[in-house]
Amino acid sequence: MVKFKYKKILENGFVVMQSRPEHAKNLAALQKKVFPLLAQNELFHEHHYLQHIKIFPEGQFVILDGDKVIGMSTTSRTHYMSEPHTFLEASGNLILDNHNPKGDWLYGLDIGIDKKYRGMGLGKTLYRARQKLARHLGLKGQLTVGLINGYHNYKNHLTPDEYFEKLDNGEINDPTVSIQQMIGFKIGHLIHDYCDDPTCGNCGILLTLDVKHNI
């Protein structure tokens, strides 16, 4: 039973709420659209979303335009994970089998908005919903690995480490990580071989957002 119920109707009529089993099929379809080059064995499918809702119903969010799924976010609870790890490890082999009900961080496993609805602040809306949940649960904040999705534009003349250094120094902007920084996430370190996706050179950056930060 969901102890923390979240539902917000935005000015444009879109609805942000916790995911339900009837959303699972369309959540999977949206994830495939948002991460088109991610390896098939790292994509969430319908049965994975159903498992997420079963294991941690409070932590799964969806944005709806009528009946259409246009945004999604998957989370679990964990203790701080500073050591190198992979997406499969973080997601408990995609089914959250490592979800720790006593974990003191909310781990953001994915977040995505339908391409037709981007630029409307909907990603920020999902981060805000996650922040409200983190506060409700008394957690330290949000933890995630932001994929360096702009790296493919630099891969011919920069290594992932060089790209990270320039990003950290403010010399370049990344379409994913820089937005997360604007929301308030703090950059940690680069994680190699986090996932199998050439868009980000298989790399991501460890990011944290203190629960006290207002989004």
Number of C-alpha atoms within 10 A of each C-alpha: 8 12 9 13 12 17 13 14 12 12 7 8 11 18 20 23 20 23 26 16 16 10 19 23 16 18 27 20 14 21 22 17 14 17 15 13 14 18 13 12 11 16 17 23 20 18 14 18 25 19 17 28 22 17 17 19 23 23 26 24 25 24 30 18 14 10 11 12 23 24 27 28 24 24 26 27 24 20 17 16 13 12 9 12 15 20 18 17 13 23 23 14 16 22 20 25 15 15 20 15 13 11 16 18 26 29 27 24 19 19 18 22 24 16 12 8 13 13 9 11 10 21 22 15 17 23 20 15 22 26 23 18 21 23 16 12 20 12 21 19 24 26 26 22 26 28 25 25 19 19 23 14 11 12 16 8 9 14 13 22 14 13 22 23 15 14 17 16 10 11 10 13 17 19 12 13 25 20 15 21 16 11 17 16 22 17 20 13 18 22 22 16 16 22 20 18 19 15 19 23 21 20 26 25 20 22 22 25 24 18 21 12 11 11 15
